[in-house]
Amino acid sequence: MMFNWLSLVTGLFYIVLGIVIIVYKFFFTILEPTVAYPLGILVMLYGVFRIYRAVSKINNKGDE
């Protein structure tokens, strides 16, 4: 159960990280905009996926 809530927090962290990458164009090094935008979007999509997976697991636990 705790893992699901941790996945929610991690998903939110990835979304914030994606926004930071897009806004500041920085991820361990200075990024070109052509790299920063796709990388930021990819990181945010992964965060959304983590949140979706955690919510679906939490809802399935409630059905049992």
Secondary structure, 3 states (H helix, E strand, C coil): CHHHHHHHHHHHHHHHHHHHHHHHCECCCECCHHHHHHHHHHHHHHHHHHHHHHHHHHHHHHHC
